[in-house]
Each structure stands twice: as structure tokens, then as C-alpha cells.
Amino acid sequence: MNTDMLRQITEVESTRYQQDGVVFLQGMFDADWVEVLTNGLEINCQRPTDRSRIWDRDDRDRTMFWDSQAWRGIDEYRKFIFDSPAAKIAGQLMNAASINFFFDAVFVRSAGSQFATPWHQDEPYWSVEGYDTCTIWMPLVPVKKANALAFVPGSHRSGSAFSQYNFGELNPDGKVDVDQVDFTAVAEADLPDIDANPDKYGVTSWDMAPGDCVVFNSRIIHGGSGKLDDDRDLRVFTTKWLGDDVKIKFRECGMDPDHSALMTAAGLAPGDRPATDLYPQIWSRG
């Protein structure tokens, strides 16, 4: 199992990340890491956390399963977070002095599921604030470009506060969910109707294989993954990483996932750097 990067990130890839807010990195994780995460995901699906929920269930019982912050109870996830090249990849792309881990999230779609992720940004939902936050989106099965997560390049630099989707409403099984977000009071504009004219917004995605990943700034507009063929499922493991400028922020509009209680119990307050064993520093430059 390779604990270092299989290859170096190129200057073109680094520039692409800075300019577009997203970059596709081919062949960054070996088969051993894919197997570790696949095994961990099987455990996660069998023993979901209290935060898990079904985002969608159709009349053929095809589902979209989501879970978050399972890493503290799943050895395979912890091994990936602490020992894989993921933190170094995040650090190099964000040109950071140090990188802290934020949280994990998994997305599991049944074969043929037609649920598509609503367009949104990530960082405005979170219990932190900062430009230097990123996600590593890593499929554990092959995924077609048409089914992969899609992005609006450059939208991470828009500076607008958009009215976005309340993912807490995605509960077809009626599970009580405390993570509710209402952007009404803070929104300056609605998200554009990207599906009406994807070419206008330069929407991009990629065919991907296990071992590939997409790294994206958490302020970029993204969504659309899903609408699978009947013979294809989708299993994705994601990790969220914090760079140099990130501070804790408790948002009055709500947070999803809401870490405020965990942070307060650990002695962390708004304005602090996320740290402690909840958000461990995994990598530092030099």
C-alpha cells in the first residue's frame, strides 16, 4: 500500500485547480487504497451512524444513501485519512502550510437510481469559514462522465451568497434531522438555472475509474451526479480538508452537517482554528 502519491501533481493541474476551483487527477490512489475504502464502506452501510439518511427512495426501492463523520468508528476510513496521500494532495493544491482533516461523507446510489444532486456550494453550509477548504471526491467504482459530479468552473470566486437547497428536506423515510439550513435571510441571489443551459456555464465532469479523484474548492457550484443506467451503481467516498485561512463559524442560517455542539464540547469557539482530535492536523509543508 503506497502512503505517498503515485505521481506528482503537475503545474498544469495546480494552475487548473486555482483558476477553475476544480481539477481531475487521474491515477492518484492505488488498488490497495480503493480496497481499503470499499471494505470500510461495506461496514458503513451495515452500521450507519446517527447522521445517516436516505436522500431518495423511488417506487422501485432504488435509494441514495448518505452518511457523514463515520471515520471515528471505521478503521479503514481512519487509515485512509491518516496514511494515504490525500492530505498531501489537498495541501499541494491549496498551497497550504498545513492541512487539517474536517470530515468524511459517503454517497451510495442503487443501480438505475435517477436521483440527481441539487446544484449547491459546500462551504456556506459548514460550521467553518474560509477560502482554503477542499473536497476530494473519490469513486470506488467506474463512473461515466454523464453520471459523475459536475462543476461550474470559476464559480468558487463569485463572492455571492446564494439561496441554496436545504438538504435536510431529503428524508423520504421521515427520519428526524437536526441539520436544517435556511439561507433566506442571508441570500443575495438565487442560484442560476444551470440545467437550462449547461454550456453557458461551462459545466464539466469526467469519466472516472477507481483510483482517480476530483479535488474541488468548497465554494464551487457543483451537483448533478446521478441518473444511473440500470446496470450501474455509484459508490463514492469523500474527504473534506481545511487549509490555512479556515476558522470556526456558527451560522445563524443553520449548518449541515452541524458541528457546533461537537466543537463547543471540545472547547472550540467561533474564530478558532479547527483542531483537537476532532479535526487533526494530518500534513504540513516541510
C-alpha positions, 0 to 999 in steps of 0.5 A: 500500500503506497502512503505517498502519491503515485505521481506528482501533481503537475503545474498544469493541474495546480494552475487548473485547480486555482483558476477553475476551483476544480481539477481531475487527477487521474491515477492518484490512489492505488488498488490497495487504497480503493480496497481499503475504502470499499471494505470500510464502506461495506461496514458503513452501510451495515452500521450507519451512524446517527447522521445517516439518511436516505436522500431518495427512495423511488417506487422501485426501492432504488435509494441514495444513501448518505452518511457523514463523520463515520471515520471515528468508528471505521478503521479503514476510513481512519487509515485512509485519512491518516496514511494515504496521500490525500492530505498531501494532495489537498495541501499541494493544491491549496498551497497550504502550510498545513492541512487539517482533516474536517470530515468524511461523507459517503454517497451510495446510489442503487443501480438505475437510481435517477436521483440527481444532486441539487446544484449547491456550494459546500462551504456556506453550509459548514460550521467553518469559514474560509477560502482554503477548504477542499473536497476530494471526491473519490469513486470506488467504482467506474463512473461515466462522465454523464453520471459523475459530479459536475462543476461550474468552473470559476464559480468558487470566486463569485463572492455571492451568497446564494439561496441554496437547497436545504438538504435536510428536506431529503428524508423520504423515510421521515427520519428526524434531522437536526441539520436544517439550513435556511439561507433566506435571510442571508441570500443575495441571489438565487442560484442560476438555472444551470440545467437550462443551459449547461454550456453557458456555464461551462459545466464539466465532469469526467469519466472516472475509474477507481483510483482517480479523484476530483479535488474541488474548492468548497465554494464551487457550484457543483451537483448533478451526479446521478441518473444511473443506467440500470446496470450501474451503481455509484459508490463514492467516498469523500474527504473534506480538508481545511487549509490555512485561512479556515476558522470556526463559524456558527451560522445563524442560517443553520449548518449541515452537517452541524458541528457546533455542539461537537466543537463547543464540547471540545472547547472550540469557539467561533474564530478558532482554528479547527483542531483537537482530535476532532479535526487533526492536523494530518500534513504540513509543508516541510 
